[in-house]
């Protein structure tokens, strides 16, 4: 049975691994912020459209009756 392979990290490889993980973390955070902002904007637009539609509908009913 062969001996288990031991992977040693030099300071340079540890630094590179830390930078890659840091970049992955920041990219994930940017994606979350972007998705939140897109959802917030869509909610505002949908609420505005609904409010305008109901307002026009009620004004139209008042003019007819």
C-alpha positions in Angstrom: 0.0 0.0 0.0 1.5 3.3 -1.1 2.1 6.1 1.5 -0.6 8.8 1.4 0.4 11.8 -0.6 1.1 14.9 1.5 0.6 18.2 -0.2 2.7 20.9 1.1 1.9 24.6 0.6 4.7 27.0 0.2 4.1 30.6 1.2 3.7 31.6 -2.4 1.1 28.9 -3.2 -0.8 29.7 0.1 -0.9 33.4 -0.9 -2.2 32.6 -4.4 -4.9 30.3 -3.0 -5.9 33.0 -0.5 -6.2 35.5 -3.3 -8.2 33.2 -5.5 -10.6 32.5 -2.6 -10.9 36.2 -1.9 -11.8 36.9 -5.5 -14.4 34.2 -5.5 -15.9 35.6 -2.4 -16.1 39.1 -3.8 -17.5 37.9 -7.1 -20.2 36.1 -5.2 -21.0 39.2 -3.1 -21.2 41.3 -6.3 -23.7 38.8 -7.7 -25.8 38.8 -4.6 -25.9 42.6 -4.6 -26.7 42.7 -8.3 -29.6 40.3 -7.9 -31.0 42.2 -4.9 -30.8 45.5 -6.8 -32.5 43.9 -9.8 -35.3 42.5 -7.7 -35.8 45.8 -5.8 -35.9 47.7 -9.1 -38.4 45.2 -10.6 -40.6 45.5 -7.5 -40.6 49.3 -7.7 -41.5 49.3 -11.4 -44.2 46.7 -10.8 -45.7 48.7 -7.9 -45.7 51.9 -9.9 -47.4 50.2 -12.9 -50.0 48.6 -10.6 -50.7 52.0 -8.9 -51.0 53.9 -12.2 -53.4 51.2 -13.6 -55.6 51.3 -10.5 -55.6 55.1 -10.4 -56.6 55.4 -14.1 -59.2 52.7 -13.6 -60.8 54.5 -10.6 -60.7 57.9 -12.4 -62.3 56.3 -15.4 -65.1 54.8 -13.3 -65.6 58.2 -11.6 -65.9 59.9 -15.0 -68.3 57.3 -16.4 -70.7 57.2 -13.3 
